[in-house]
Amino acid sequence: MRFLCARCFHLITINALHAIFILCSIPAIIGRAGVSAQETIDHNGLDAVKGLAAGYGHLVEHYVPEFWGLDRDIIGRAEEDIRDLGNNAPGKLNINSGESQFWTFPQEAVQGRKSPATSGLPSPIRQRHLESGEGVNAAAELKKRQDRRTVYISLNTCDQPSAQSSNPGLPEQLKLYISTSPDNQKPDADKHDYTVSVDEGFGSIEIAASSDVYFGISAPTNDNFNGPYNYELTASIDDFYAVYHDQPNCYFVDSDSRSALLYTNDTVPSPINSSNPIFKEWMDTPPIFKMFLQNQENTEILGLQRSMCALQNHAQKREVTDFDTGMTIVGGGQPKQQFYAKGLNASSAYYAFIGIIGNATDAGGGVVNGGGTLWKRTNLTTKSGPNCALIYNLTFCSEVAYAVPSNATNMGNITALGEFYDDQANSLYVNFTKSLAQIPCNTTSSAQYSLAVTCDNCTHAYKQWLCAVTIPRCEDFSNTAFYLQPRAVAQKFINETYGAQYSDDPSLTQENKNRLFTNSSRNPSIDEVIAPGPYKEVLPCKALCYGLVQSCPAALGFSCPLEGHGLNYTYGSYIDVGLGKVSCNLPGRNMTSSASIGGRSHFAAIVAVTTTIWTIVT
């Protein structure tokens, strides 16, 4: 009988023995990992439970079993100086220049269960990778585990050596090598199956594997730099722990000398109606995006601009108090997030980075996409002059979000400045509605003023035009762009030191001081109440004027100045002058490209209405 039992034992496969060991050793694993039996069973008892997932930033232990009657070499084990990674559990270490470190993503993790999804967003920002047939039944699950799995690998450099002297350049990037062979547990530059290109502190790759995956991290020798690198290496069978997109996801709208306004892309994948429940959910959702700003003269993050952990450690503007942010529908009527960056330096260029911490609902070790998502940087510049100030979130002219003529001495509160402009536009709009009420809008088609447009179209076109001409878009007087119109040149500069540098400026000729369209502002009350001093204006787009005339009844008497007879001093044309710049002002529609202007430039439309707003008559 004993002989038969011995023979039976030797017929048992190594896989069966391993399964028996797991069942028998669950209490031991529980004791070492400090978790419940149910939690261990849910993860198949192979990951030492969340000891692998919760080991964020620490060495995660790989349990190597002892089998009676079997040599350790038959089972196989990683070498002593090879650290283990768990699923979505980053290994984070310092590494000195010229050193190498090694990790493994063990077969238990490769063939383990996937982590639960935790998105919870109204609509997906980025689709998670899923394998077809997952979770159908136990037999399908077992077969899948015997197959090759996709392993998502990401590397973030969180810190890099610092320069010993000025202008030494940048330290070289870390190197990541990968092997799927047990014969090469320490992959390097000479022997590896895969190499990961690391650029600006980030690299990623997805590979197919069915057993242990081995990693080699190599730090180049940097003679002109001091200190170690710090990195975060993660492997996952769910999706990339950290993600970088090489396209921007935010746009610079405008700035003044101390602040800047930026918007993200729409959060919905395609335009939806405001009555759609997803629309409301997005507007009610706490902001999910995080912004980082860095003055371009500060080189601390150069070489790390694609690394979320590096920006969290080193970006100059990264705190909640550095930004006012919230959801908005300005600029196309779709949900997006806006950022008002505060405390910036005048006449400065900044890098702006937009990202999501974790997967927007959870972050850190053990979380799918727990390392966050980062998009390509956007550039912005602040103004130099003291007489342009950003206003946004207006009640009536809600699409206005740009710098306007200002004077901190006469109206230093930004909220009060916005209300001044907004209230004036609203009062003029009330007068317009009284005139429009005299037009038979709700009548038979034969009695309507147009079969193509309605009074609703007229109302919308008038409001767009009114907000643009009542609330001029302000640029520095020092800006020499050809499409800008000098204003208020007959006034004194509000800052004598600032104005002294323009004593010989060609815009300040006596001829310009005598001309109405250059010696004063478009709206007389700007000069009377605010007195901003000389500035330059981004003229409203001609499309606004043409759109108004086309949309409204002729009885209202709207007309536009003619080319060569005032139009060029009153309205501007769209010209592609680069991202972050606009050649004419169309509130809410000029933050990205010419596509935002629409095809209105050939319409015949607006201006010359009996209001207190000044228009040019020649």
C-alpha positions in Angstrom: 0.0 0.0 0.0 2.8 2.3 0.9 4.5 1.5 -2.5 1.3 2.4 -4.4 0.9 5.7 -2.5 4.5 6.6 -3.3 4.0 5.8 -7.0 0.8 7.9 -7.0 2.6 10.8 -5.5 5.3 10.8 -8.2 2.6 10.8 -10.8 1.2 14.0 -9.5 2.2 16.9 -11.7 4.0 19.9 -10.5 1.0 22.1 -11.2 -1.2 19.8 -9.1 1.3 20.0 -6.2 1.4 23.7 -6.5 -2.4 23.9 -6.3 -2.4 21.6 -3.2 0.2 23.8 -1.6 -1.9 26.9 -2.1 -4.9 25.3 -0.5 -2.9 24.0 2.4 -0.9 27.2 3.0 -3.7 29.8 2.9 -3.6 30.3 6.7 0.1 30.9 6.5 -0.3 33.4 3.7 -3.1 35.2 5.6 -0.9 35.4 8.7 2.0 37.0 6.7 -0.1 39.4 4.6 -2.5 40.4 7.4 -5.7 39.9 5.3 -8.9 37.8 5.4 -9.3 34.4 3.9 -12.1 35.7 1.7 -9.8 38.4 0.3 -7.1 35.8 -0.3 -9.5 33.5 -2.1 -10.8 36.3 -4.3 -7.2 36.8 -5.5 -6.6 33.1 -5.9 -4.2 33.1 -2.9 -1.3 33.7 -5.4 -0.6 37.4 -4.9 -0.1 37.1 -1.2 -3.3 39.1 -1.5 -3.1 42.8 -1.4 0.4 42.4 0.0 1.4 42.7 -3.7 -1.1 45.4 -4.5 -0.7 47.4 -1.3 3.0 47.4 -1.4 3.1 50.8 -3.0 6.7 52.2 -2.8 8.0 49.2 -0.9 9.7 45.9 -1.6 7.0 43.4 -2.2 7.9 39.9 -0.9 7.6 36.9 -3.3 6.7 33.8 -1.3 8.8 30.8 -2.5 7.3 27.5 -1.3 9.2 24.5 0.0 8.0 21.2 -1.5 8.9 17.9 0.2 10.7 15.6 -2.3 11.3 18.3 -4.9 14.4 20.4 -5.3 14.1 24.2 -5.3 15.7 24.3 -8.8 12.7 22.3 -10.2 10.3 25.0 -8.9 12.5 27.9 -9.9 12.9 31.2 -8.1 14.1 34.7 -8.7 17.6 35.6 -7.6 18.0 37.2 -4.2 18.6 40.7 -5.5 15.6 40.7 -7.8 12.6 42.4 -6.3 9.0 41.5 -7.1 6.2 43.6 -8.5 2.5 43.0 -7.9 -0.3 43.8 -10.2 -0.8 47.7 -10.3 1.7 47.9 -7.4 4.6 50.2 -8.4 8.1 49.5 -7.3 9.7 52.8 -6.3 13.4 53.1 -5.5 16.4 55.4 -5.8 19.2 54.4 -8.1 22.6 55.9 -8.4 24.3 56.8 -11.6 26.0 53.8 -13.2 24.0 51.3 -11.2 21.5 48.7 -12.3 18.5 47.2 -10.4 16.3 44.3 -11.2 12.6 43.3 -10.8 10.2 40.6 -11.8 6.5 40.4 -12.4 5.9 36.8 -11.3 3.8 34.2 -13.1 1.3 34.3 -10.3 0.6 38.0 -11.1 0.7 37.4 -14.8 -2.0 34.7 -14.6 -3.9 36.3 -11.7 -7.3 37.9 -11.7 -7.7 41.4 -13.0 -8.3 44.2 -10.6 -11.8 45.7 -10.4 -12.6 48.8 -12.5 -13.2 51.9 -10.5 -14.0 54.5 -13.2 -17.3 56.0 -12.0 -17.1 58.9 -14.4 -20.2 60.1 -16.4 -18.5 59.0 -19.6 -15.1 57.6 -20.3 -12.1 59.8 -20.8 -10.1 56.8 -21.9 -11.3 53.3 -22.6 -9.8 50.6 -20.5 -8.3 47.6 -22.3 -10.3 44.4 -21.7 -9.8 40.8 -22.8 -12.8 39.3 -24.5 -14.5 36.5 -22.6 -13.2 37.5 -19.2 -15.3 36.1 -16.3 -17.6 34.1 -18.5 -17.2 30.9 -16.4 -14.7 28.9 -14.4 -13.6 26.8 -17.3 -13.0 29.8 -19.6 -11.1 31.5 -16.8 -8.8 28.5 -16.3 -8.1 28.2 -20.1 -7.3 31.9 -20.3 -4.8 31.6 -17.5 -3.0 29.0 -19.4 -2.7 31.4 -22.4 -0.4 34.4 -22.9 -1.7 37.7 -21.3 -1.0 41.3 -22.2 1.2 42.9 -19.6 1.2 46.7 -19.5 4.5 48.2 -18.3 5.2 51.8 -17.4 8.2 53.7 -16.0 8.1 57.1 -14.4 11.2 59.0 -13.4 10.2 61.0 -10.3 13.6 62.6 -9.6 16.9 63.0 -11.5 20.4 64.0 -10.5 21.0 67.8 -10.2 23.7 69.7 -12.0 27.0 70.4 -10.4 27.6 73.6 -12.5 25.7 76.0 -14.7 24.6 74.9 -18.2 25.8 71.3 -18.0 22.8 70.1 -20.1 20.5 67.4 -18.8 21.2 64.0 -17.2 20.6 61.1 -19.5 17.3 59.2 -19.2 17.0 55.9 -17.4 17.1 52.7 -19.4 14.5 49.9 -19.1 15.2 46.4 -20.4 12.8 43.4 -20.3 13.2 39.6 -20.6 10.6 36.9 -20.6 13.1 34.1 -20.3 14.1 32.4 -17.0 17.6 32.1 -18.4 17.9 35.9 -18.5 16.6 37.2 -15.1 18.8 40.3 -15.3 18.2 41.9 -18.7 20.6 44.6 -19.8 21.8 46.5 -22.9 23.5 43.4 -24.2 20.9 40.8 -23.6 17.1 41.5 -23.5 13.9 40.8 -25.3 12.5 44.3 -25.2 13.8 47.8 -24.6 11.6 50.7 -23.5 12.3 54.1 -24.9 12.2 56.6 -22.0 11.6 60.2 -23.0 11.2 63.2 -20.6 10.9 60.8 -17.7 8.3 58.4 -19.0 8.3 55.1 -21.0 5.7 52.4 -21.6 5.2 49.2 -23.5 2.8 46.3 -23.6 4.0 42.8 -24.1 2.5 39.2 -24.2 3.6 36.9 -21.4 2.6 33.6 -19.8 5.1 33.4 -17.0 7.6 35.5 -15.1 8.6 38.8 -16.7 12.0 40.3 -15.7 13.1 43.9 -15.7 16.5 45.7 -15.7 16.7 49.4 -14.7 20.0 51.0 -15.7 21.1 54.5 -14.6 23.6 56.1 -17.0 26.8 57.6 -15.6 26.5 61.4 -15.2 29.8 63.0 -14.3 28.4 66.5 -14.2 25.5 65.7 -11.9 24.9 64.9 -8.2 22.4 62.7 -6.5 20.3 59.6 -7.5 17.4 59.0 -9.8 14.1 58.0 -8.3 11.7 56.0 -10.4 8.4 54.2 -10.3 8.2 50.9 -12.2 4.8 49.2 -12.6 3.4 46.2 -14.4 -0.3 45.4 -14.8 -2.6 42.9 -16.5 -5.4 45.4 -16.5 -4.2 48.6 -18.2 -1.3 51.0 -18.0 -0.7 52.2 -14.4 0.6 55.5 -15.8 -0.3 57.0 -19.1 1.1 59.8 -21.3 -0.7 61.2 -24.4 1.4 63.1 -26.9 -1.4 65.5 -27.7 -2.5 68.6 -25.7 -5.7 68.4 -23.7 -5.8 72.1 -22.6 -5.8 75.4 -24.4 -4.5 78.8 -23.4 -7.3 81.3 -23.6 -5.8 84.6 -22.4 -3.8 86.2 -19.7 -3.0 89.5 -17.9 0.2 90.3 -16.1 -0.5 88.2 -13.0 -2.9 85.4 -14.1 -3.9 83.1 -17.0 -7.1 81.3 -18.1 -7.0 77.8 -19.7 -9.7 75.3 -20.7 -9.5 71.6 -21.2 -11.0 69.8 -24.2 -14.7 68.8 -23.9 -15.1 66.0 -21.4 -17.7 64.3 -23.6 -16.3 62.3 -26.6 -18.9 63.9 -28.9 -21.3 66.9 -28.6 -24.5 66.1 -26.6 -27.6 68.1 -25.8 -27.8 69.9 -22.5 -30.9 67.8 -21.6 -28.8 64.6 -21.8 -28.3 63.1 -18.3 -24.6 62.7 -19.0 -24.3 66.4 -19.7 -25.8 67.2 -16.2 -23.6 64.6 -14.5 -20.5 66.1 -16.0 -21.5 69.6 -14.9 -22.2 68.3 -11.4 -19.1 66.2 -11.1 -16.2 67.7 -9.1 -13.4 68.7 -11.4 -11.2 65.7 -12.3 -8.3 67.4 -14.0 -5.2 68.7 -12.3 -3.0 71.5 -13.6 0.7 72.1 -13.2 2.6 75.3 -14.3 6.3 75.9 -14.7 8.1 79.1 -15.6 10.1 78.2 -18.7 13.2 79.9 -17.2 13.1 77.3 -14.4 14.8 74.2 -15.7 14.0 71.9 -12.7 11.5 69.7 -14.6 13.4 69.6 -17.9 13.9 65.9 -18.7 10.9 65.0 -16.6 8.0 66.7 -18.4 6.1 63.4 -19.2 6.2 62.1 -15.6 3.2 62.7 -13.4 5.2 61.9 -10.2 7.9 64.4 -11.2 5.4 67.2 -11.7 3.7 66.4 -8.4 7.2 66.8 -6.8 8.7 69.7 -8.6 6.2 71.9 -10.6 6.2 75.5 -9.4 2.4 75.7 -9.5 0.9 72.5 -8.3 -1.1 73.3 -5.2 -4.9 73.6 -5.0 -4.5 77.3 -3.9 -2.6 78.1 -7.2 -5.8 77.7 -9.3 -9.4 78.5 -9.3 -11.1 75.7 -11.2 -14.6 74.4 -12.1 -16.7 73.1 -14.9 -18.0 75.4 -17.6 -19.6 75.2 -21.0 -18.0 78.4 -22.4 -16.6 77.8 -25.9 -18.9 75.5 -27.7 -21.6 74.7 -25.1 -20.1 71.4 -24.0 -18.8 70.4 -20.5 -15.1 71.2 -19.9 -12.9 72.3 -17.0 -11.5 75.8 -16.7 -8.4 76.9 -14.8 -7.7 80.4 -13.6 -4.0 80.3 -12.7 -2.9 82.9 -10.1 0.2 84.5 -8.8 2.2 84.5 -12.1 5.0 86.8 -13.1 4.5 89.5 -15.7 6.1 89.1 -19.2 6.8 85.4 -18.6 6.4 82.2 -20.5 5.1 79.1 -18.8 4.6 75.4 -19.5 1.1 74.2 -18.6 0.5 70.5 -18.0 -2.9 68.9 -17.6 -3.4 65.5 -16.0 -5.7 63.3 -14.0 -4.5 62.0 -10.6 -5.1 58.3 -10.6 -8.2 57.3 -12.6 -10.2 60.3 -11.3 -12.0 58.2 -8.6 -9.0 56.5 -6.9 -5.3 56.7 -7.1 -2.1 54.9 -6.0 -1.0 51.3 -5.6 -3.5 48.5 -6.4 -5.6 50.8 -8.5 -6.0 50.4 -12.3 -4.6 53.6 -13.9 -3.6 54.5 -10.3 -0.5 56.4 -11.5 -2.5 58.9 -13.4 -2.7 60.3 -17.0 -0.8 63.2 -18.4 -1.1 65.1 -21.6 1.4 67.0 -23.7 2.2 70.5 -22.4 0.8 73.7 -23.6 2.6 77.0 -23.7 1.3 80.3 -22.4 2.7 83.9 -21.9 1.6 86.6 -19.5 1.1 90.2 -20.4 3.5 92.9 -19.4 1.2 95.9 -18.9 -0.8 96.8 -15.8 -3.9 97.9 -17.6 -5.4 94.6 -19.0 -7.2 92.3 -16.5 -8.8 88.9 -17.0 -12.6 88.6 -16.4 -14.7 85.4 -16.8 -17.8 83.7 -15.4 -20.0 86.7 -16.3 -23.7 86.4 -15.7 -25.1 88.0 -19.0 -22.1 87.9 -21.4 -21.3 84.4 -20.2 -19.0 83.6 -23.2 -16.7 86.5 -22.4 -13.5 85.1 -20.9 -10.5 87.3 -21.7 -8.5 90.4 -20.6 -10.3 93.8 -20.7 -9.1 97.4 -20.2 -8.6 98.0 -16.5 -7.1 100.3 -13.9 -6.5 98.9 -10.5 -6.5 102.4 -8.9 -10.1 103.1 -10.1 -11.4 99.5 -10.1 -9.1 97.1 -8.5 -11.6 94.3 -7.7 -11.8 91.9 -10.6 -15.3 90.9 -9.7 -16.5 94.5 -9.7 -14.7 95.0 -13.0 -16.5 92.1 -14.6 -19.8 93.4 -13.2 -19.2 96.8 -14.7 -18.8 95.5 -18.2 -21.6 92.8 -17.9 -24.2 95.2 -16.4 -23.7 97.7 -19.2 -24.1 95.1 -21.9 -27.2 93.8 -20.1 -28.9 97.2 -19.9 -28.3 97.8 -23.7 -29.8 94.4 -24.4 -33.0 95.3 -22.5 -33.5 98.2 -24.9 -33.0 96.0 -27.9 -35.6 93.5 -26.7 -38.2 96.4 -26.5 -37.4 97.2 -30.2 -37.6 93.6 -31.2 -41.0 93.3 -29.5 -42.4 95.6 -32.2 -41.6 93.0 -34.9 -44.3 90.3 -35.6 -42.2 87.3 -34.7 -44.9 84.7 -33.9 -47.0 85.0 -37.0 -47.8 83.1 -40.2 -44.9 82.3 -42.5 -46.2 84.7 -45.1 -46.0 87.5 -42.6 -42.6 86.8 -41.1 -39.7 89.0 -42.0 -37.7 85.9 -43.2 -38.3 82.3 -44.0 -34.6 81.4 -43.3 -34.2 83.0 -39.8 -36.4 83.9 -36.9 -36.4 86.4 -34.1 -34.6 83.8 -31.9 -31.7 84.0 -34.4 -31.8 87.7 -34.3 -31.7 87.7 -30.5 -28.7 85.4 -30.4 -26.8 87.3 -33.0 -27.4 90.6 -31.3 -26.2 89.3 -27.9 -23.0 87.9 -29.5 -22.3 91.2 -31.2 -23.2 93.3 -28.2 -20.9 91.5 -25.8 -18.0 91.7 -28.2 -18.3 95.5 -28.9 -19.3 96.5 -25.3 -16.5 94.5 -23.7 -13.3 95.0 -25.8 -10.5 92.5 -25.7 -7.3 94.1 -24.3 -3.7 93.6 -25.4 -0.5 95.1 -24.2 0.3 98.5 -25.7 3.8 97.1 -26.4 2.3 94.3 -28.6 3.2 95.1 -32.2 0.9 92.6 -34.0 -0.4 94.2 -37.1 -4.1 93.3 -36.4 -4.3 95.2 -33.1 -5.9 98.7 -32.9 -4.4 101.3 -30.6 -6.9 102.8 -28.2 -7.0 105.7 -25.7 -3.6 107.1 -26.8 -4.6 110.6 -25.7 -4.7 109.4 -22.1 -1.8 109.2 -19.7 -0.3 105.8 -18.8 -1.6 104.6 -15.5 2.0 103.7 -14.6 4.6 106.4 -15.4 7.5 103.9 -15.3 5.7 101.6 -17.7 4.7 104.5 -20.0 8.2 106.0 -20.2 9.4 103.3 -22.4 6.9 104.2 -25.1 7.7 107.9 -25.4 8.8 107.5 -29.0 6.2 104.9 -29.9 4.8 105.5 -33.4 1.2 104.9 -32.1 1.5 108.0 -29.9 1.7 110.6 -32.7 -0.3 113.7 -32.5 -2.3 112.6 -35.5 -3.5 109.5 -33.5 -4.2 111.6 -30.5 -6.5 113.7 -32.7 -8.3 110.7 -34.2 -11.5 109.4 -32.5 -10.8 105.7 -33.2 -7.3 105.9 -31.6 -7.6 108.6 -28.9 -10.4 106.9 -27.0 -12.0 103.6 -26.2 -14.8 102.0 -28.3 -17.1 102.5 -25.3 -17.0 106.0 -23.8 -17.7 104.8 -20.3 -14.4 102.8 -20.2 -12.5 106.1 -20.4 -14.8 107.9 -18.0 -15.1 105.3 -15.3 -12.0 103.0 -15.6 -9.5 105.3 -17.5 -7.1 102.5 -18.5 -4.7 104.6 -20.4 -3.2 103.6 -23.8 -3.8 99.9 -24.7 -4.4 97.9 -27.8 -7.7 96.1 -28.8 -8.3 92.8 -30.5 -11.1 94.0 -32.8 -14.4 92.1 -32.9 -14.7 89.7 -35.9 -16.4 91.0 -39.0 -18.5 87.8 -38.9 -20.4 89.2 -35.8 -21.4 92.2 -37.8 -22.4 90.3 -40.9 -24.3 87.7 -38.8 -26.4 90.4 -37.1 -27.5 92.1 -40.3 -28.4 88.7 -41.8 -30.3 87.5 -38.8 -32.4 90.5 -37.8 -35.3 92.4 -39.5 -34.3 95.3 -41.8 -36.7 97.4 -39.8 -34.3 97.5 -36.9 -31.8 99.4 -39.1 -28.6 97.4 -38.5 -25.8 97.9 -41.0 -22.0 97.5 -41.2 -19.4 100.0 -42.1 -17.9 99.5 -45.6 -14.5 98.3 -46.5 -12.3 101.4 -46.6 -14.9 103.5 -44.8 -14.5 102.5 -41.2 -14.8 98.7 -41.2 -11.1 98.1 -40.8 -10.9 100.3 -37.8 -13.9 98.7 -36.1 -13.8 95.0 -37.0 -11.1 92.5 -37.6 -10.7 89.4 -39.8 -9.7 85.9 -38.8 -6.1 85.1 -39.7 -4.2 82.1 -38.5 -1.7 83.6 -36.1 -0.9 80.6 -34.0 -2.3 78.7 -31.0 -3.1 80.9 -28.1 -3.4 84.0 -30.3 -6.5 85.5 -31.9 -6.6 88.1 -34.7 -10.2 89.1 -34.0 -12.5 88.7 -31.1 -15.4 86.3 -31.2 -16.3 85.5 -27.5 -16.3 81.8 -26.7 -15.3 80.8 -30.2 -11.7 81.8 -30.6 -9.7 79.6 -28.2 -8.4 77.0 -30.6 -8.6 77.4 -34.4 -10.3 78.9 -37.3 -12.9 76.1 -37.1 -14.3 77.9 -34.1 -15.2 80.9 -36.1 -17.5 79.1 -38.4 -18.4 79.9 -42.0 -19.8 83.3 -41.3 -17.2 85.5 -43.0 -19.1 85.8 -46.3 -22.4 86.8 -44.6 -23.6 90.4 -44.8 -24.4 91.5 -41.2 -24.1 94.1 -38.3 -23.2 97.3 -36.6 -24.4 100.9 -36.5 -27.2 100.7 -34.0 -28.5 103.6 -32.0 -26.8 103.0 -28.7 -24.4 104.8 -26.5 -21.6 102.5 -27.9 -19.3 104.5 -30.2 -19.0 103.2 -33.8 -17.0 104.8 -36.6 -18.8 106.8 -39.2 -16.7 108.2 -42.1 
